[in-house]
Amino acid sequence: MNLFEVFLVEGRDASELLSADVLETTGAQIFTPEEAAFVGLEGIPADPEGRPRAFVACKPSDQQFIASRLESHAAVGGFKLHEL
């Protein structure tokens, strides 16, 4: 599984990141930091800059597709990929 750590633009919401169609097609899931910790996706340290974050979990086969969606989204200030 791959986990994108997504840094949100101030005032934007994680629910905007991927359309319902993309979520359904890929099976990707969006988590707040609290939700990620609750389901056991721990070990990623807090952002030292304090930026708002969300996490997107996806299959390795969908990594490039999800990355392309995040790269072009106005709510995304940047992201990091973590391979789990």
C-alpha positions as CSV (number, residue, x, y, z in Angstrom):
1,M,0.0,0.0,0.0
2,N,1.1,3.6,-0.7
3,L,0.3,6.5,1.5
4,F,0.3,10.1,0.3
5,E,0.9,12.6,3.0
6,V,-0.9,15.6,1.5
7,F,-0.3,19.2,2.7
8,L,-3.5,21.1,2.3
9,V,-3.7,24.8,1.3
10,E,-5.0,26.8,4.3
11,G,-8.8,26.8,4.4
12,R,-9.2,23.8,2.1
13,D,-10.7,20.5,3.1
14,A,-9.5,16.9,2.6
15,S,-12.8,15.8,1.2
16,E,-12.1,17.9,-1.9
17,L,-9.0,16.0,-2.9
18,L,-10.4,13.2,-5.0
19,S,-13.8,12.8,-6.7
20,A,-16.3,10.1,-5.7
21,D,-15.6,8.5,-9.1
22,V,-11.8,8.3,-8.5
23,L,-12.4,6.9,-5.0
24,E,-14.7,4.3,-6.3
25,T,-12.6,3.3,-9.3
26,T,-9.3,3.1,-7.4
27,G,-10.5,2.1,-3.9
28,A,-8.3,4.9,-2.5
29,Q,-9.2,6.3,0.9
30,I,-8.8,9.7,2.4
31,F,-8.0,10.1,6.1
32,T,-7.5,12.9,8.5
33,P,-4.4,12.5,10.7
34,E,-6.7,11.4,13.5
35,E,-8.5,8.8,11.3
36,A,-5.1,7.5,10.0
37,A,-3.9,7.0,13.6
38,F,-7.2,5.3,14.5
39,V,-6.8,2.7,11.7
40,G,-3.2,2.0,12.5
41,L,-1.4,4.2,9.9
42,E,1.0,5.6,12.5
43,G,4.7,6.5,12.5
44,I,4.6,9.5,10.2
45,P,5.8,12.5,12.3
46,A,3.9,15.7,12.5
47,D,4.8,18.3,9.9
48,P,7.5,20.6,11.4
49,E,5.9,23.6,9.6
50,G,2.5,22.8,11.1
51,R,0.7,22.7,7.7
52,P,-2.8,21.1,7.7
53,R,-2.5,17.5,6.3
54,A,-4.6,14.6,5.0
55,F,-3.6,11.1,4.0
56,V,-4.6,9.2,0.9
57,A,-4.1,5.4,0.9
58,C,-4.0,3.6,-2.4
59,K,-2.7,0.5,-4.2
60,P,0.7,0.7,-5.7
61,S,-0.8,0.2,-9.2
62,D,-2.8,3.5,-8.7
63,Q,0.1,5.6,-7.4
64,Q,0.8,7.5,-10.6
65,F,-2.9,8.1,-11.2
66,I,-3.5,9.5,-7.7
67,A,-0.3,11.5,-7.9
68,S,-1.5,13.2,-11.1
69,R,-4.8,14.1,-9.5
70,L,-3.1,15.6,-6.4
71,E,-0.5,17.5,-8.5
72,S,-3.2,19.4,-10.3
73,H,-5.5,20.1,-7.4
74,A,-5.9,23.6,-6.1
75,A,-6.3,22.4,-2.5
76,V,-2.9,20.7,-2.5
77,G,0.1,22.6,-1.4
78,G,2.4,19.6,-1.8
79,F,2.7,15.9,-0.9
80,K,5.1,13.2,0.0
81,L,4.7,9.5,-0.8
82,H,5.3,6.8,1.8
83,E,5.5,3.2,0.7
84,L,4.1,0.9,3.4
